[in-house]
Amino acid sequence: ATLTVALPGDFPSLNPSRDTSPLGFNYRLNVFDQLTKVERDGRISPRLATAWTNTSDLLEWTFTIRKGATFHDGSPVTAKDVAWTMRYILDDPRSPSRTFLKLVKSVDVVGEDKVLFRLNEPYAIFDRQISFINIMS
């Protein structure tokens, strides 16, 4: 079957780390997933992350990745994919998505389904900020 979608123009890239345009948002939202979601009322709800915690100083955030989530090719979404995505963006000076990770000092896999973010300074709304990052395989 063929699916045809009409858009008012092209978006800059199919690589979600290279495009933060409003037009590309429709594509990214339907092809990729994020760790969290900002609800209409401002609450943060789970997407790929089922839970997250932070230290009292707001310098470390640990996200638990949902079991059973898969990419379009059927491969499982893992903590390694999440960490790789973040490092890929941080290492790419051309990525406009780096803006959303500017306070991230390091990203580490700390368990089969956990990812630890260490920040350069306290950031109380990091769980909201991470909702703008699309996880890649």
N, C-alpha and C positions, 0 to 999 in steps of 0.2 A: 504494500500500500504506500501511497505517497501523501505526505502532509505538506501543504503549502501554507505559509504564513506571510501575510502582508505586513511590511514594516515601512515607516515613512523614510527610511534611509539605511545606509550601512553603518555598522558599528566598527570601531577601529581594529578589533582582533577577536579571534575565537579563543585565544589564551586568556583566561579570566584574570590573570595577574597583570595583564597589559591593558586592561580596559576597565574604567570605572564610570563610563558614560551612562546616562539615564536610559538611552536606547538599548545599550548592551545589557542592561539590568534584566530585561525580559528574557534574553537568551540565557544569561548566567543563572537566573532563578529556576529555569526549566531544565538545565543540563547539569548543574553542580549543586552542592549543598554546603552549608556553613555549620559551624559548631553551635551557634545560638541564633535566635531570631528576636527582633524587637517587635513586640505586639503593638496594636493600635493604641492601647492605653499606656504604653511606655514600659510595661513589664518585659523582662527578658525570659524567653522560654527556650526549651531544648530543641535542637535539631539533630545534628550528628553527636553532640555531647549530651549525655543523659544527666550528667551532674557536673558541678564544678565547685571548687572551694578556693579560698584565698587565705593567705596568712594575715594576721592582724595588722601588719605593717603595709599590706597591699602590694608587696614586692614579688610575691610568688602566687601563681594561679595554676591549679591542677584541674584538667578537664578529663572526664571519663568518656571514652568513645563508645557509642552504641554498638552492641554486638548484632551481627546479622545485616548491617548496612552494606550495600554493594555499589560499585561503580557501574556504569552502563554496560561494560564488558563482562559483568558478573563477578569480577574479582572483589574480595572483601575490602572495605575501608578499614584501615588499621591506624594505630597510633603512629606508626612509622610514616604513613602517608601524610598525616597531619603535620608532623615535624618536618618532613621533607618539603611540603608546600610552604611552610613558614620560612624555612631557610632559603628556598628557591627565590622567594619574593625579596627577602632581606639582602640576598647576594646580587640582585638584579637592579642596577642603578636606573634602568629605564622603566621600572615598574611603578605606576602610580599608586598601586596598592601598598607600597612601602609606607606611605603616610599613616596607614592604620596600624602599623607595627613599629612605629618610630621609637617607642619606649621599650621594646623587647631587646634584652641583652642576650638571652639564650633560650633555646627550645630543646628540651630533652624528652625522650621516651623513658618513662619511669615505671613501666609495667606493661603487660600485654595490651592493656586498653587505656593507659593513662599518659597524658602529655603534660609536662611541667614547663611553664613559661616563667622566666625570671626577668623582671623589669628593672630598668635603670632608676626609676623613681616610682613612688606610690601612684597608683591610678585606680580610683574607685570604680570606674565604669569600663574596665577592660573587658568584662563579659559582654558589654554592648558593642565595644569597638571591634571585637573579634567577629561579630556577625557580618562584617563587610568583606571577609576573606572567604573565597571559594576554595574548597579542598579539591586537590588534584591527585591523580594516581601516579 
